[in-house]
Amino acid sequence: MDTLLIIIITGLVAIVVLVLIVYNSLLHNRITESAVENDRLKRENHSLEKENRELSDELEVVTGGKRGPNTRKF
């Protein structure tokens, strides 16, 4: 009886450990994907900020430096 109980407890512990390993692996993959997406968005943001500055400078040249009340320099 004691041996059967030890086998059952050992099996349950093994199942819990396997579930935790799989969960950790899935979580690690999700974190990696999020980091890659974050880097992509940072590059895209940098590109858009650069384009915004160029357009702002071009607008300033076209308007002679005059901007309306609802515009701001970036």
DSSP file (Angstrom, degrees, kcal/mol; ACC not computed):
  #  RESIDUE AA STRUCTURE BP1 BP2  ACC     N-H-->O    O-->H-N    N-H-->O    O-->H-N    TCO  KAPPA ALPHA  PHI   PSI    X-CA   Y-CA   Z-CA
    1    1 A M     >        0   0    0      0, 0.0     4,-2.0     0, 0.0     5,-0.2   0.000 360.0 360.0 360.0 -44.4    0.0    0.0    0.0
    2    2 A D  H  >  +     0   0    0      1,-0.2     4,-2.2     2,-0.2     5,-0.2   0.884 360.0  52.6 -63.5 -38.2    2.8    2.4    0.9
    3    3 A T  H  > S+     0   0    0      2,-0.2     4,-2.3     1,-0.2    -1,-0.2   0.908 108.3  49.9 -64.8 -41.8    4.6    1.6   -2.4
    4    4 A L  H  > S+     0   0    0      1,-0.2     4,-2.4     2,-0.2    -1,-0.2   0.900 110.6  50.2 -63.1 -41.3    1.4    2.3   -4.4
    5    5 A L  H  X S+     0   0    0     -4,-2.0     4,-2.6     2,-0.2     5,-0.2   0.901 110.4  49.6 -63.7 -41.9    1.0    5.7   -2.7
    6    6 A I  H  X S+     0   0    0     -4,-2.2     4,-2.5     2,-0.2    -2,-0.2   0.903 111.2  49.7 -64.2 -41.6    4.6    6.6   -3.4
    7    7 A I  H  X S+     0   0    0     -4,-2.3     4,-2.4     2,-0.2    -2,-0.2   0.916 112.3  47.5 -64.6 -42.8    4.2    5.7   -7.1
    8    8 A I  H  X S+     0   0    0     -4,-2.4     4,-2.4     2,-0.2    -2,-0.2   0.929 113.9  46.6 -64.3 -46.1    1.0    7.8   -7.3
    9    9 A I  H  X S+     0   0    0     -4,-2.6     4,-2.5     2,-0.2    -2,-0.2   0.911 112.7  50.2 -63.5 -42.3    2.6   10.8   -5.6
   10   10 A T  H  X S+     0   0    0     -4,-2.5     4,-2.4    -5,-0.2    -1,-0.2   0.909 110.7  49.8 -62.7 -41.9    5.7   10.5   -7.8
   11   11 A G  H  X S+     0   0    0     -4,-2.4     4,-2.2     2,-0.2    -2,-0.2   0.904 110.9  48.8 -63.0 -42.2    3.5   10.3  -10.9
   12   12 A L  H  X S+     0   0    0     -4,-2.4     4,-2.4     2,-0.2    -2,-0.2   0.901 111.4  49.4 -64.9 -40.8    1.5   13.4   -9.9
   13   13 A V  H  X S+     0   0    0     -4,-2.5     4,-2.4     2,-0.2    -2,-0.2   0.910 110.4  51.2 -64.0 -41.3    4.7   15.3   -9.2
   14   14 A A  H  X S+     0   0    0     -4,-2.4     4,-2.4     2,-0.2    -2,-0.2   0.907 109.9  49.5 -62.7 -41.4    6.1   14.3  -12.6
   15   15 A I  H  X S+     0   0    0     -4,-2.2     4,-2.4     2,-0.2    -2,-0.2   0.922 111.1  49.1 -63.8 -44.1    2.9   15.5  -14.3
   16   16 A V  H  X S+     0   0    0     -4,-2.4     4,-2.3     1,-0.2    -2,-0.2   0.910 111.1  50.1 -61.9 -42.5    3.1   18.8  -12.5
   17   17 A V  H  X S+     0   0    0     -4,-2.4     4,-2.2     2,-0.2    -2,-0.2   0.915 110.9  49.1 -63.6 -42.9    6.7   19.3  -13.4
   18   18 A L  H  X S+     0   0    0     -4,-2.4     4,-2.4     2,-0.2    -2,-0.2   0.907 110.4  50.6 -63.9 -41.5    6.0   18.5  -17.1
   19   19 A V  H  X S+     0   0    0     -4,-2.4     4,-2.5     1,-0.2    -1,-0.2   0.912 110.9  49.3 -62.0 -42.2    3.1   21.0  -17.2
   20   20 A L  H  X S+     0   0    0     -4,-2.3     4,-2.5     2,-0.2    -2,-0.2   0.879 109.7  51.5 -65.8 -37.3    5.3   23.7  -15.7
   21   21 A I  H  X S+     0   0    0     -4,-2.2     4,-2.2     2,-0.2    -2,-0.2   0.931 112.2  45.7 -64.4 -45.4    8.1   23.0  -18.2
   22   22 A V  H  X S+     0   0    0     -4,-2.4     4,-2.5     2,-0.2    -2,-0.2   0.921 113.4  49.6 -64.0 -43.8    5.6   23.3  -21.1
   23   23 A Y  H  X S+     0   0    0     -4,-2.5     4,-2.6     1,-0.2    -2,-0.2   0.911 110.7  50.2 -61.2 -43.0    4.1   26.5  -19.7
   24   24 A N  H  X S+     0   0    0     -4,-2.5     4,-2.5     2,-0.2    -1,-0.2   0.898 110.5  50.1 -62.5 -40.8    7.6   28.0  -19.2
   25   25 A S  H  X S+     0   0    0     -4,-2.2     4,-2.2     2,-0.2    -2,-0.2   0.926 112.1  46.7 -64.3 -45.2    8.4   27.2  -22.8
   26   26 A L  H  X S+     0   0    0     -4,-2.5     4,-2.2     1,-0.2    -2,-0.2   0.907 113.1  49.5 -64.0 -41.1    5.2   28.7  -24.1
   27   27 A L  H  X S+     0   0    0     -4,-2.6     4,-2.4     2,-0.2    -2,-0.2   0.901 109.6  51.5 -64.4 -41.2    5.8   31.8  -22.0
   28   28 A H  H  X S+     0   0    0     -4,-2.5     4,-2.4     1,-0.2    -1,-0.2   0.909 109.7  50.0 -62.3 -42.3    9.4   32.2  -23.2
   29   29 A N  H  X S+     0   0    0     -4,-2.2     4,-2.5     1,-0.2    -1,-0.2   0.901 110.8  49.7 -63.0 -40.2    8.2   32.0  -26.8
   30   30 A R  H  X S+     0   0    0     -4,-2.2     4,-2.3     2,-0.2    -2,-0.2   0.901 110.4  49.5 -65.6 -40.8    5.6   34.6  -26.2
   31   31 A I  H  X S+     0   0    0     -4,-2.4     4,-2.2     2,-0.2    -2,-0.2   0.908 111.2  50.0 -64.1 -41.6    8.1   36.9  -24.5
   32   32 A T  H  X S+     0   0    0     -4,-2.4     4,-2.2     2,-0.2    -2,-0.2   0.926 111.0  48.5 -63.0 -45.2   10.5   36.5  -27.4
   33   33 A E  H  X S+     0   0    0     -4,-2.5     4,-2.4     1,-0.2    -1,-0.2   0.894 111.3  50.9 -62.0 -39.4    7.8   37.3  -29.9
   34   34 A S  H  X S+     0   0    0     -4,-2.3     4,-2.5     2,-0.2    -1,-0.2   0.887 109.0  50.8 -65.8 -38.8    6.8   40.4  -27.9
   35   35 A A  H  X S+     0   0    0     -4,-2.2     4,-2.3     2,-0.2    -2,-0.2   0.901 110.7  48.7 -65.7 -40.7   10.4   41.6  -27.9
   36   36 A V  H  X S+     0   0    0     -4,-2.2     4,-2.2     2,-0.2    -2,-0.2   0.929 113.1  47.2 -64.5 -45.1   10.7   41.1  -31.6
   37   37 A E  H  X S+     0   0    0     -4,-2.4     4,-2.5     1,-0.2    -2,-0.2   0.890 110.4  53.3 -63.2 -39.5    7.5   43.0  -32.2
   38   38 A N  H  X S+     0   0    0     -4,-2.5     4,-2.2     2,-0.2    -2,-0.2   0.914 109.2  48.4 -62.0 -43.9    8.6   45.7  -29.8
   39   39 A D  H  X S+     0   0    0     -4,-2.3     4,-2.2     2,-0.2    -2,-0.2   0.909 111.3  50.5 -62.8 -41.9   11.9   46.2  -31.7
   40   40 A R  H  X S+     0   0    0     -4,-2.2     4,-2.4     1,-0.2    -2,-0.2   0.914 111.1  48.4 -62.4 -42.9   10.0   46.4  -35.0
   41   41 A L  H  X S+     0   0    0     -4,-2.5     4,-2.7     2,-0.2    -1,-0.2   0.864 109.0  53.3 -67.7 -35.4    7.6   49.0  -33.6
   42   42 A K  H  X S+     0   0    0     -4,-2.2     4,-2.5     2,-0.2    -1,-0.2   0.920 110.5  47.0 -63.6 -42.8   10.5   51.1  -32.3
   43   43 A R  H  X S+     0   0    0     -4,-2.2     4,-2.3     2,-0.2    -2,-0.2   0.919 113.5  48.4 -64.6 -42.1   12.1   51.1  -35.7
   44   44 A E  H  X S+     0   0    0     -4,-2.4     4,-2.5     2,-0.2    -2,-0.2   0.909 111.6  49.9 -63.5 -41.7    8.8   52.0  -37.3
   45   45 A N  H  X S+     0   0    0     -4,-2.7     4,-2.6     2,-0.2    -2,-0.2   0.915 110.1  50.2 -62.4 -43.8    8.3   54.8  -34.8
   46   46 A H  H  X S+     0   0    0     -4,-2.5     4,-2.2     1,-0.2    -1,-0.2   0.913 111.2  49.2 -61.3 -42.7   11.8   56.2  -35.4
   47   47 A S  H  X S+     0   0    0     -4,-2.3     4,-2.4     1,-0.2    -2,-0.2   0.910 112.1  47.8 -63.0 -43.2   11.2   56.1  -39.1
   48   48 A L  H  X S+     0   0    0     -4,-2.5     4,-2.5     2,-0.2    -2,-0.2   0.874 110.3  51.9 -68.1 -36.5    7.8   58.0  -38.7
   49   49 A E  H  X S+     0   0    0     -4,-2.6     4,-2.4     2,-0.2    -1,-0.2   0.904 110.4  49.1 -64.6 -39.9    9.4   60.5  -36.4
   50   50 A K  H  X S+     0   0    0     -4,-2.2     4,-2.3     2,-0.2    -2,-0.2   0.931 112.3  47.5 -64.2 -45.2   12.1   61.2  -38.9
   51   51 A E  H  X S+     0   0    0     -4,-2.4     4,-2.5     1,-0.2    -2,-0.2   0.889 110.8  52.8 -62.6 -38.9    9.5   61.6  -41.7
   52   52 A N  H  X S+     0   0    0     -4,-2.5     4,-2.5     2,-0.2    -2,-0.2   0.907 108.9  48.9 -63.6 -42.9    7.4   63.9  -39.5
   53   53 A R  H  X S+     0   0    0     -4,-2.4     4,-2.6     2,-0.2    -1,-0.2   0.915 111.6  49.6 -62.9 -42.3   10.5   66.1  -38.8
   54   54 A E  H  X S+     0   0    0     -4,-2.3     4,-2.4     1,-0.2    -2,-0.2   0.922 113.3  45.7 -63.3 -43.5   11.2   66.3  -42.6
   55   55 A L  H  X S+     0   0    0     -4,-2.5     4,-2.6     2,-0.2    -1,-0.2   0.876 111.6  52.5 -67.2 -36.3    7.6   67.2  -43.4
   56   56 A S  H  X S+     0   0    0     -4,-2.5     4,-2.1     2,-0.2    -2,-0.2   0.916 110.8  47.0 -64.8 -42.5    7.5   69.7  -40.6
   57   57 A D  H  X S+     0   0    0     -4,-2.6     4,-1.9     2,-0.2    -2,-0.2   0.901 112.4  50.2 -64.5 -40.6   10.7   71.4  -41.9
   58   58 A E  H  X S+     0   0    0     -4,-2.4     4,-2.4     1,-0.2    -2,-0.2   0.902 110.0  50.4 -64.4 -40.7    9.3   71.3  -45.5
   59   59 A L  H  X S+     0   0    0     -4,-2.6     4,-2.8     1,-0.2     6,-0.3   0.891 108.0  53.2 -63.8 -39.2    6.0   72.9  -44.2
   60   60 A E  H  X>S+     0   0    0     -4,-2.1     5,-2.3     1,-0.2     4,-0.6   0.883 110.2  47.6 -64.4 -37.7    8.0   75.6  -42.5
   61   61 A V  H  <5S+     0   0    0     -4,-1.9     3,-0.4     3,-0.2    -2,-0.2   0.926 114.2  46.7 -67.1 -44.2    9.8   76.4  -45.7
   62   62 A V  H  <5S+     0   0    0     -4,-2.4    -2,-0.2     1,-0.2    -1,-0.2   0.896 118.3  40.4 -66.1 -41.2    6.6   76.5  -47.7
   63   63 A T  H ><5S-     0   0    0     -4,-2.8     3,-0.8    -5,-0.2    -1,-0.2   0.466 111.6-116.1 -89.7  -0.5    4.7   78.7  -45.2
   64   64 A G  T 3<5S-     0   0    0     -4,-0.6    -3,-0.2    -3,-0.4    -4,-0.1   0.793  71.7 -55.5  72.7  26.7    7.6   80.9  -44.5
   65   65 A G  T 3 <S+     0   0    0     -5,-2.3     2,-0.5    -6,-0.3    -1,-0.2   0.436 106.3 127.4  87.2  -0.7    7.8   79.8  -40.9
   66   66 A K    <   -     0   0    0     -3,-0.8     2,-0.3    -6,-0.3    -1,-0.3  -0.772  34.2-179.0 -94.4 131.7    4.2   80.7  -40.1
   67   67 A R        -     0   0    0     -2,-0.5     6,-0.0    -3,-0.1    -7,-0.0  -0.920  27.8-107.7-126.7 154.2    2.1   78.1  -38.5
   68   68 A G    >   -     0   0    0     -2,-0.3     3,-1.3     1,-0.1    -1,-0.1  -0.148  39.5 -98.7 -71.4 173.9   -1.5   78.1  -37.5
   69   69 A P  T 3  S+     0   0    0      0, 0.0    -1,-0.1     0, 0.0    -2,-0.0   0.706 120.4  51.9 -69.8 -19.5   -2.6   78.1  -33.8
   70   70 A N  T 3  S+     0   0    0      2,-0.0     2,-0.3     0, 0.0    -2,-0.0   0.187  94.5  87.1-104.2  18.0   -3.2   74.4  -33.7
   71   71 A T    <   -     0   0    0     -3,-1.3     2,-0.3     2,-0.0    -4,-0.1  -0.825  53.3-169.9-114.9 156.0    0.2   73.3  -35.1
   72   72 A R        -     0   0    0     -2,-0.3     2,-0.4     0, 0.0    -4,-0.1  -0.981  27.2-108.9-142.1 155.0    3.4   72.7  -33.3
   73   73 A K              0   0    0     -2,-0.3   -20,-0.1     1,-0.1    -6,-0.0  -0.690 360.0 360.0 -84.5 132.7    7.0   72.1  -34.2
   74   74 A F              0   0    0     -2,-0.4    -1,-0.1   -22,-0.2   -21,-0.1   0.417 360.0 360.0 -95.7 360.0    8.2   68.5  -33.6
